[in-house]
Amino acid sequence: MNKPITINIDGKNIKTFEGRNLVDVAKENGIFIPTLCYFRDMHPLATCRICTVNLNGRQTTGCTTKVTDGMEIEINTPELLDNRKAIIEMLYAEGNHFCPSCEKSGKCDMQNLGYDMGITVTRYSHVFSNKLVDFNPKRMIMESNRCILCKRCVEQVKTKDGQSVFSFVNRGVKTHVQIDYEQEEKLTESEAMKTMNLCPVGAILIKGMIQEEPFGERKYDIFGKQKSPVIQGPGVFKEPNEKFIVATTSLAGCFGCHMSLLDIDLEILDMLEVVEFNKSPLTDIKNFSKHCHVGLIEGGCANSENIHVLKEFRKKCDILISFGECAIMGGIPAMRNFVPLEECLEEAYLNSTTSELGANIIPGHPDIPKLLNNVYPCNEIVKIDYYIPGCPPNAQHIWKVVKSILLGEEFSIAHDEFKYD
Amino acid sequence: MLQSKIPDRSHLMSVLWDIQRKKRCIEPEDITKISQVFDISKTELEGVISFYHFYHFKDVGKYTIYLNNSIVSEYSGRDEIRQAFEDAIGVGMGKVTSDKMFGLFDTPCIGLSDQEPACLINFKPFTHLNRQKVFDIINQIKSGKNPSEICDIPKSKIQYTPSAERTVFFKPYSWFTALKKLEEYPPDQIIDIVKQSKLAGRGGAFFPTGLKWQFCRQYESDIKYIVCNADEGEPGTFKDRVLLQEHPELVIEGMIFAAYAVGASQGTIYLRAEYMYLKEDLENLLEKYRSHGYLGKNIPAQKPFDFDIYIHLGAGAYVCGEETAMLNSMEGKRGEPGTKEFFPVQKGYKGKPTVVNNVETLATVPRIFEMGVENWLKLGTTKTPGTKILSVSGDCPNKGIYEIEWGMKFSEFLKLTGVEKPKIVQFSGPSGDCLSISPNESKTLRSSPRKSRDFLADNEYDRVISGEDITCGGSVMIFNETRDILHIIKSFSDFFVAESCGICVPCRTGNFLLNKKLQKIINGHGEKKDLEDIKSWSNIIRTSSRCGLGQMSNNSLLQAIAKFPDVFDKALEENSDYNPAFNMANATAEYDRIIKEINANYE
């Protein structure tokens, strides 16, 4: 075990000792191999696969690799980087990750990797499958919407008599983590807390437990201040004397993104030197009067009118940008995708606490846009060119991105500007 | 009933089988009891039960019917048979009759592809079904007949063997002949001979058998294990079933050779549940070997040794054919593949050195010793000496088993099957190679998407079945020109989605998302960019999945895209800024229905 050896990681020779874990060795030498399921001192689980590396030309997971002399390891080839990003995107598409409403936001390993990798949207369409949220255990809540099946809790959390508290049940896409009520009761308070912290995402929660640090000051919020993934795409072509023409709209959103957009205060006056707004709630222009360079879309598509507006934007704008969670993945309105439409309508019009006694009308009229079966992310309806995540994205950030896109410049996003929550 | 001693976890699956067979389900009180006896939490136990699709939490009927849903079955008229069963028992697929007499369920390939449409009723096989036969079967059962009295014992249908002196498997064998050689050679020399024979894993991975045995031999351990992989789950394969029916003695003797060579004292045949009807005969045969002193204590050899064989019954999970998943399953756990930190020869079953070999690999060993390795090496090709058993099914008249010499030309082989107008030949099952045999389509193709196996011929007709060109695990499915490649690969994709164990992200989620993409194309909403997505997503799944299931799951898909470009061209539209899959009428249909109902209520 103690034999000194040399290995090569991405062209750099590293001296270490035989039999050590590759992820640990790399980390000590300032090379970061992203992991989700791997947890310090724990037997590697190799479930998430994002630590996949090239080892002597073959792909294998870093967390299960014990180094031997002369190993040639590649960690950051373009293909591996994209694979990693793709796997995180798969997890986002498979689960129901509404960061703005998650207790773990800012302390979530997956969210942090999302920021690090500069994921603005998933390349896969969201599955929106109905998953179980189990409130039955005495102390814990098992929130399967957020579970990424890393297996940490399954392998690690045992009672004093060695019984498993968690287990995978079913298989394939139906696999989920089930919690054993009897065994869960046997855990001590501190064991329960440890379990919650063991979970890399927000799937295991303790009832009544409040996260002490406020949003923005949590573990990864602080960690990530220096990191800036770079994003670049095609710019806009305009005549030299012409102003950039921008349109904006809010579909199924809360207008919060538009409010945030106005937060640049007086700078908007400078902005107006180069930018002219066409159809937008800011100008109150209802119909496009000319072709636009850029369209900013807030909100997803919840009804037939949203679809019409979005398609019109696609037609009238060279570049479409989804800004805010709702436009990117449906956001909070998409939480209704797990509830039958009829129930949603009844809840809104008949059974809600604010509806009048004896209310029996669900309005239906040709003038009222029709609700869609689901709330759709904009990119599942039309092609979207750029995404600005956040709930809402910060004002400076929105304008920085828009400006960079208009001028065709490469731009980077600091970790703390780049927010899903 | 609390026992003082906790039984070995490896017995868990057979306990679950006992209950499943007796009560047709495993109920909460059984779960409580079993979890107490085995000292595991109920949730952990439910995790095990729910992994295997032949264990059920709800009653599946006194007579449980499993109808094969493989593509070969489908093309043999499965839909009509499903309809017949539904009509005969009066409930739909996936349901149980209200009197709990019959339950009807889908299951992946049951190893009877040459005799489709086929089903299992209480794990007894019924082949060559038609509507009338289905009604007859159900009526007979209703009148009190037991499925075991009326089932069909599957015929072996051996269609082809080489000339007598070049045949390896399907010729008479007198028991124990080869085992006499154990008295001539020490274990090392047995391994040397197997290495010399270039025998390689016949399940499809082609890992050198002698080398595997040598590795296992060199690890010191108080106990070592031999496992015979009889979990033949690759759709379209049934060669192991026929071997176990025709020459089970070769398999047992192969295991005895392996045990002697590596120093193992316990052997297990991991038999897939679909072949449960073979279990009794196998057990009787094992008893015979025991009574002749070839199993048990002091087996005659140059260095006498102890070795015995048991049968472990699977419970419906394709992934358990993967060796590390199989070992987990044998230990009474969920059949998830291991993390691959160790090979089973180092740390296998219960953490001890273990050799896992395929049925056919093991059956070959006594034949090599019987004929002598020099004669064996005269057969086949340099890289792959000997013969290979292929299971042939699909659109050809001569379905069944072919024992061919390695090195046979693909065109010659196709002639034997009697196929007219073939279009697609799927080698080694859904995870294998998709061969196109319309000459003009494959001309330009020189390299397969699978890096390791570059095509050698311009025309796939001229390819050769051998280690030098197309290897094969055993499944050969033939499809004629009326078949739709998109439909075939969608069926394969459905299979992988259903059979992924779910433990690693790319295989579980990637295949699921890919399947949706394929459906989009089949629905007519595919665009050119969807094809690029499929290629790149497949590559992600291939490079980052944990086990062979995920890594190989998109072989056929990628090959089909490369080899049938015009099919995909026709199915795909030009890229557009608007997603053609979104349909406003469909998206608002539910809303329209609700509003209409409300209005109707007012009037």
Interface residues (C-beta under 8 A of the other chain):
Chain A: P44 L45 A46 T47 C48 R49 I50 T52 Q59 T60 T61 T64 K66 E79 D82 N83 A86 I87 M90 L91 A93 E94 R123 Y124 S125 V127 I148 L149 K151 T159 G162 Q163 S164 V165 F166 S167 F168 V169 N170 R171 G172 V173 K174 T175 Q178 I179 D180 E182 Q183 S304 I307 K311 R314 L341 E342 L345 I361 I362 G364 K370 L371 L372 N373 N374 Y376 E380 I381 V382 K383
Chain B: D39 I40 S41 K42 T43 E44 E46 G47 S50 F51 A317 R334 E336 T339 K340 E341 V497 A498 E499 S500 C501 G502 I503 C504 V505 P506 R508 T509 G510 F512 L513 K516 D533 W537 I540 T543 S544 S545 R546 S576 D577 Y578 N579 F582 M584 N586 A587 T588 A589 E590 Y591 D592 I594 I595 I598 N599
